[in-house]
């Protein structure tokens, strides 16, 4: 029988249960519990699921599924593909072992940046993991699901007679239009009401129009481990066709988010995409760098753009240079002013604890955020993920305080500590940042105005406000600075 004629294995794609509210195995790059409960779509799993007929995608965290809920499911499948991450890996291994115990014939494979970086270590962790699909794993998994022998599949690592074997890398996918639509899998397997992000309209849908990022930021996980630094894109018509299908499947969706690392990397393309989306009458948002020129911003706004998620990272130029951000603060200020003048909403992301951080530079960043005043902010702690330049720098310079990137609750902690700035000071800096940014009369008034204008927003903000205050209270209960964690 020809390999292409074989029936596909009954395949389960699983984002495993982990910490309560943990969103680290899905499409998001923020691999921790958030200050406000949020869930992104498991797009990286939905993509290969769309290539495997008869498959099923289970996204356990937003559905609140436990391991006990999943044990009976294991009996129904021949192959299980689990998306893992650095913070959740030990939990995910336990899930794999439990599924294997329930169904000893089940073949289990892991995917994700964590195992792509060190597949040998991942496979050595547990006999339950039969294989790891490295880097871009869509067509690798399709071949596994077809029942092809592992020793014929590019991009896979596996055990062979007690030894770990690595097949050659799969060539980078150039024809992005070869990927099927993920919204078909969303429609089949997901409840879109479960997915919510505080700064996006609800319900929303997110997907990718391309992979890779031209920026060289030392801390960013995905371009350095999976996507690469060339921005490979789907055609505008291919994206528009998927959005058209989505509008038929989900007519109540209020916003589409394009989760490309930097959709604005290709200005002519993003302008063409915006004009094509306008014909569909959809509202959309995307990730952007703080350097988009005014003329492009105007085209995007005129054609349905509502919000930009912008990685400002720091208010100190030296730190931006240290992490190869490729942005000047004066340009970021001008970009922000242009976006505001056009009525584009901004969600600003900032990071504390990057190389060069001091108490003084953290203060600079807080002042900078208050000055440019994006509509909402996310404040993260610098996370040295294996496979990134930041991780290699931390090892070389002795900055690592340990392997943990999250605490027992799944909330982010600082794994970095400097001679002049200990890890607990970095962690507590997030609480100070949020408090000083949001607890201002102008910001409180803006949020109240938004709530009064829309009852749906009112209900969401009340819930989010309670969660946010609980997050701040938990931060205050953490141990105060101590040189012991240096």
Secondary structure, DSSP 8 states (H G I E B T S, - for coil): --GGGS----EEEEE---STT--TTSS-S--SB-SS------HHHHHHHTTSTT-EEEEHHHHT--HHHHHHHHTT-SEEEEE--TTTHHHHHHHHHHHHHH-TT-EEEEESHHHHH-HHHHHHH-TT--EEE-SS-HHHHHHHHTT--GGG-TTEEEEETTEEEE---------GGGS--SHHHHHHH--GGG---TTS-SSEEEE-SEE--S---TT-HHIIIII-SS-EE--HHHHHHHHHHHHHH-TT--EEEE--TTGGGSHHHHHHHHHHHHHHT--EEEEE-TT--HHHHHHHHHTTEEEEEEEEE-S-HHHHHHTT----HHHHHHHHHHHHHTT-EEEEEEEES-TT--HHHHHHHHHHHHHH--SEEEEEE----TTSHHHHHHHHHT-B--S-SB-TTSBB---B-BTTB-HHHHHHHHHHHHHHHHSSHHHHHHHHHHHHH-HHHHHHHHHHHHHHHHHHHHHHHS----GGG-
